[in-house]
Amino acid sequence: MNATTASTTALMVNQSDCPEVEVPVPLFFTIGVVGLAENFLVVVAVICNRNLHSPMYCFICSLAAFNTIASLAKTWENLMLVFAGVGQLDQRGSSETKLDDVMDSLLCMSFVGSIFSFMAIAVDRYITIFHALRYHNIMTMRRTAAILGVIWTTCGVLAMLMVRFFDTIFIMTCFIIFFLISLVLIGCLYVYMFMLARIHARRIAALPTSGSGRGRWRRQRWRGGTMRGALTLTILFGAFVVCWAPFFLHLIIIMVCPLNPYCECYRSLFQLHVVLLMSHALIDPAIYAFRSAELRHTFRKMLLCSDWR
C-alpha cells in the first residue's frame, strides 16, 4: 500500500531507540484467509436464507462483502510481498505497479464501503424503532437494492479516482477527514436514537394495561427486538472503531510529525496496526453469529451441509 511505503520511508529517515515491530508473514496470511472465509460464509448465508432477505441483513451482507474484498486484497498483497522477497517479482515493474494499484483501490473501496454500510444500517435501525408502522413502506427491498447500488458504485468510482489520480498525502488526508466525520455523524445518530428510544420506552410503559396482557407483551417484544438490533449495530461499529482507529492515528502521525523520534515509536507499531485492521474482518462474523439466532441456525445448517431453507 502507499501508506505502507510512506511509513517505511519515514522509518528509514528517522532513527530512534524504538525498533520496528515485525509480525510474521504467516500470521498475516492466516488472518486474511480466515477473514475471507468467514465473511464469504456470511454473504452466502444471507443470499441463500429467505428469512434473512430484509433490508438490515442486506446491508450486513454488503458490509461482509466489503470485508471479504479487504481480506482478499490484503492476502494477495502479502503474497506479492513474499514473492518479491524471494526475487520472483519486481516491485517497480509496470505490471506489478498496476496490480498494486488495484489492491490499493480495493482496500480504499472496502473502507469507504464499510462506513457507508454502517450508516445505512444505522438509518435502517432508526426507521425500525421510530417509524415501525411505516417501516415496510419506507424500506422496501427495491429501495434497499437502489441504496446498495449507489453505495457500491460510489465506493468503486472514488477508490479508482483516488488511487489513480491523487498522491499519497491527499488520499491520507481524505481518509482521515472522512473517518472523523463518519464517527461524529454515526455517534450523534446513536445518541439521538437511544435518547428517543428511552423516551419511547417510558411512554409505552405508561400506557394503560386494561384487558389482556397480550398487547403489552407484544409491545415489549417489539421494543426488545428493535433495541437488540440497535445494540448489535453499536457493537459492530465499536469493533470497527477499535480496529481502525490505531491505523488512522498512524496516518495522522505520518502527516503531523514525520521526523519526531517520539512519533516514530508509535510508527514502529505499524504492522501491529495492520494486524488489528485485518482482524476486523474476523470479528464482525463472530458478532453476527453471537447476536443473531437466525444466522447461527443458517451457519449450522451450511456447515452440516443440510437444507436451511
N, C-alpha and C positions, 0 to 999 in steps of 0.2 A: 504494500500500500504506500501511497505517497506520504501519509502520516508516519509510517514506519521509517521511510527514508529520511524524512526531516528529523525525526527523533535520533536516528543513528548518526546523522551529521552533527547534530548538537552535542551528542555524547563524545564524538571524536574531537570536536573543537575544544570542549571544556573538560578539564581533568579535576577530579576531586577524590576524596577518600572513600567514596561510595561506589563500589564496583557494580556493574550491571548484573542484575539477577537474570539468569538464563533458565528457561523452562525446557525440559526435554521435548524434542520433536514428537516422540510417540504420544505424549500427553495431549498435544495439540490435535493429533490425528484421532485419538480416542474420543475426545470431547466433540470434535467435528462430526465424526461418523455416528456416534450415539445421538447427538442432537439432530442430525439429519434423519435418522431412522425414527426417532420419537415424533418429530413434527410431521413427517410424512404419514405416520400412522394416524395422527390427529386429522389431517386433511382427508385421508381415505375414510376414516370413521364418520366424519360429518357428511361427506358426499354419499356414502352408502346407507346410512341410517336415516330413514324418513322422519323419525321422531326428532332429529336434530336439524331439520330443514326450517329453521326460524332465523329471523334477522340477526339476533345476538350470536348464534352459533355460526352463521355465515361470516360475520366479522371476526369471530375467533378463528375460523378456518383461514381467513385472509391473513390474520396475524401469524398463524402457524406456517402458512405458505411463505411469508416473508422470512420467518426464522429458518425455514428449510433452505431458502436461497442463500441466506447468510452463512449457514453451516456448510453448504456445498461450495460456496465461493472461498471460504476460509480454508477448507480442507484441500481444495485444489491449489490454492496459493501456497500452502505449506508443502504440498507435493512438488510444486515448481521449485521452491527453495531447496528442497532435498536434492533434486536433480541438478540444480545449479551448483550446489555444494560439492558434488562429485564430478563436476565438469561436463555434465551431459546437456546443459543448457547455457546459453549466453544471455545474461541478464540484460545486456544492452542491444540484443538483436531486435530486428524490426518485428518479427512475428511474436517474440516473447514480450516486447513492449505493448503490442496491441492486445495480447492476451491478458497482460497485467491491467491494462485499461478496462477490459471487460470485467475482470474480477473486482476492480475498484468501483465500477458502475453498479455491479450487483450488490456490493456492500452498502453503497450510498442509497440504492433503491430500497434495500431491506430496512435500513434505519429509518428513512423518511416514511416508508410504508407502515412500519411498526407504530410510529407516532400517530399517523392518520387513522390506523385501525383502533388504537386506544381511544382517540377522540370519537370515532364512530360508535364504539361500544359504550362510551360514557353517555353520549347523547341518547342512544337507544335505551339505556337503563333509566335515564331521566324521564323519557316519554313513558316507559313502562310503569314507573312509580307514580307519576303525577298526572298522566293522561291515560289511565288504564282503559277507560271505556272507549276511547277513540284510538287506542294503540294499533289495532289491526287495520284501521282505515288510514292511519298515518304511515306506519312502517309496513307497507306491502312488500312482497317479495320482488315485485318489479322495481320499486324504488330502491330496495336493497341492492339489487343487481346493478342499477344505474350508479348508485353510490360507489360500489366496489369497482365498477368500470372507470369512474372518474379517478378514484384513488390509484389504481394500478397504472392508468395512462399518465397521470400527473407524475407519479414517482419514477416511471421509466424515462419520461422526457427530461425531468430535472436531473436524474442521475447521469444520463448521457451528455447533457449540456455541460454540467459542472465538471465532469472528468475530462471532457474533450476540449473545452474552450477556456477554462479558467485555471489559474495557478493554485498551488497548494494552500497558500495563505488565505486566499479568498474563500476556498472551499471550507477550510477550518473555521474561518470567521462565520460563514453562513451556518455551518453545523452548530456552532456554539450558540449563536443567536436563536436559531430555530429550536434547539434543545431547551434553552432557558424560557423562551416564550411559551413553548408547549407545557413545560412544568407549571408555569403560572396559570395558564388557561385551564388545564385539566385540574389543577389543585383548587382553583376558585370554583369550578363546577362541582367538584366533590364536596367542598364545604357548603356551598349553597344547596346541593342536593340533600345532604344529610341534615342540614338545619330544617329544610322544608319537610323532610321525612319525619323528623321529631315532632314538628307541629302537627303534621298529618296524623301521626300515631296518637297524639293526645286527643285530637278531635274524634277519631274512631273510638277510642276508649270511653269518651264521654257520651257516645250515642246510647239511647235507651235500650234496655235488654229485654223488653217485653216480648212475650211469645216464646217460641222455641229458641234454643241457643244455636241453631244451625247457621243463621245469618251471621252472628258474631263469630262463630268458628270459621266460616268462610272468609270473613274479613281478616281475621288473624292469620289464616293460612296464606291468603294472597299477600299480606304485608310481609310475612316471613319469607315467602319465595322471592319477592322483588328485592327485599333488602339483602337476601342471600346473594342474589346476582350482583348487586352493587358492591357487596363486600368482596366477592370474587374479583371484580374489576379492580378494586382497591389493592388487593394482594398482588394481582398481576402487574399493575403499574408500579407498585412499590418495589417488586423484584426487578423491573426494568430500570428504575432509577438507581438502585443499589449496584446493578451490574454495569451500567453505562456511565454513571457519574465519574468514577475514577479515570476513565479514559478521556472524558471531556475536560476534566481538570488537568490532565496531562497535556491536552491540546492548548489550553489556556496558558499553562506554564511555558510551553514552547514559544508562544507568541509574546508573552509579557516579559519573561526573564530568561532568554536563551543562553546567557553567559553567566548566570548566577550559580555559584557552587552549591548553595543550599537548595535551589530548584533542581539541580542535577541529581541530588539524592532522591528526589521523588521521581525524576525521569528514569532513574536506574531501575525502577519497578515496572517499566513499560510492558514487559512480557507477561507479568502477573496481571496487569490491567487487561491485556488481550485475552488471557485465560478467563478472567471474570466476565468479560464481554461475551465470549463464546459460550460460557456456562449459562447465559440467559436462555439459550435455545434448549438447554437441558431442563431448566427449572419450570418453564411455562407448561409443558405437557404434564408434569407431575402435579401442578396446581389444578389443571383441568380435571385430571383423574380424581384428585382429592376432593374437589368441590362439586363435581357433577356425577350423580349416580348413573345417569343415562350413558355418559361417556365411559364410566368404569364397566358397565354392563357390555357396551359395544366393544371395548378393548378385550374384555374377557372372551367374548364370542369370536373375535377376529383371531386372537392368539390360539384358541382351541379349534380354529377352522370350522366353526359352526355357522348356521344361518342366523344372523342377528336381526333380520327384518321381521 
